[in-house]
């Protein structure tokens, strides 16, 4: 692991990732390059059944940032969709209605439940959408999303509050609901070497339809293009509707995943 304090202090409060981890986020470019080089291997992932997938960008990002993810999933046979709301400047409560409308539009046009894949803040939105409209959501996958524990433990909290006009402590009931169990199958993908979000804020409570997958050495910025993360997303989406089986870490990127016991520990 890269040097830096990323754990809770003696009082139980979580810290944002260290400055060293933040600087190391530049390696996200290498993760993208690795996915390009390994694209023939990535295309051996399980094929999709054509169901719609709504891909949600992270804070300060737009649909362009998730283009590699959408192209990859489309190549595997999914009907991918962007959020079409421009740059994500935050506001979980502020944009709830617009996101709910976007989900409803896709569900209405396709006539099928929609899987949600959200990077960083986009994963928080995805979890909220599953709570708002579980009858329209098939599966939820978050990547490096701070929804649990002390969600202030990020290097983007102050900027989020300044741009969104919302305080992290606002809407406590909504925040607690997003951090809890979802009514649909869900997977949280995260990395302990995330330089933006403390990885402890990304872990959900494992259950019969919920799991955590830790990608070793991944950055926050690169998590949505990391080859091991892309493979995990494709594998999870390939499950039949209404079915859930734990992720099999014995695939071609097995070396990139933490052992299941470690990944699911609390």
Secondary structure, DSSP 4 states (H G I P E B T S, - for coil): --SS--SB-TTS-B-PPPHHHHHGGGGHHHHHHHHHHTHHHHTTSPPP-S-EEEEE--TT--GGGGHHHHHHHHHTT-EEE---S-S----TTTTHHHHHHHHHHHHHHH-S-EEEEEETHHHHHHHHHHHH-GGGEEEEEEES---SS-TT-BTTHHHHHHHHS--TTSSHHHHHHHHS--SSEEEEEE-TT-SSB-GGGG----BTTEEEEEBTT--STTTTT-HHHHHHHHHHHTSPTT------TTSTTGGGB--HHHHT--
